[in-house]
Amino acid sequence: MRLFYDTAIYGFLLVDGLFIGFILYQLTKRGWRWQRVVLLGCLIFAWFVIFYGSFIEPQRLVVTEQNVTLRQAQGDMRPAETIRIVLISDFHLGPYKQKTWVEKVVARVNALSPELIVIAGDFILDKEVHPEYLAPLKNLSAQYGVYAVLGNHDYIEGEFYELANYPFEGNERVQAVKKALAEANIRLLRNESKEIVLEDGKSFLLGGTDEYWTLRADARKTFKLANAPSTLKKILIVHNPDEIWDAQKAGVDLVLAAHTHGGQIRLPWLGSVPPIPDKLGRKYDRGLFQFGETQMFITSGLGETGPRARLLVPPEIALLEINL
């Protein structure tokens, strides 16, 4: 598919460029009629949009800031404590995004001085060799550590029905990603949670589920096994936002999700052009949402699948100021 998309992009730019040259030639030879001028403007605009979306915006790196206040437990009179969490995801390392991109992301994340860093899956695109690009992640620095979960592309480049019957633990891609994360001192959470104790003594549970499409994600199990008071706030890292329903049942306060790429290609007023690859759909493509007593923040991610393009949704580092 990459060859198809790249051929389409380069082919369009070439053909459209030839038409632009032809119309310019016609204008100089036959006069500047308004019809030709309008056609020329449309051709130039189309060329610019395709070029910008394919080669410029995917390399832009923006920081999105979001304040999130978690609900206070009944009877909890302690003042709220704020923690700065950076959420990144969807590197999709491969032919378009490689080691230099990870280095750029790491430098930008560290400049934000986060207290905690979480990575919500899809480290690689489609091949086992790509985890080698993850080496710069070892330079990530946060007071309370760096945690991650796996995404569907870390297992197999496929759809839900393909993942549901896949041999997970013998999967070379998973093993390669796990090895790369361990070498980078990143704690991988697979239906596990850990109590994070802040400087003032206040604490919360940070959990992470396995990839939703594997049918092995279990938010309730994630927190059930934690040896900590049940009254602690619960923050859950997932890849697929569809895990929200299980998270609600588990009493999760905040879900940090990815997978949607914010639509990857968007149009003004219309939003995402391609369908969102989850059951929640287009309404829940990026940003902060409320599901009963559970909040969920979805990041637009850092990489691309399908075409190399992004449009009106540049690669994102999400800086969350969370009031516990």
PyMOL commands that set and color helices and strands:
alter all, ss='L'
color gray80, all
select helices_A, chain A and resi 2-30+34-59+99-111+130-139+152-154+160-163+172-183+212-214+219-224+241-249+261-263+282-284
alter helices_A, ss='H'
color red, helices_A
select strands_A, chain A and resi 62-69+82-88+116-120+146-149+187-188+192-197+203-208+233-237+254-257+266-267+271-272+287-291+294-298+316-323
alter strands_A, ss='S'
color yellow, strands_A
deselect
rebuild
show_as cartoon
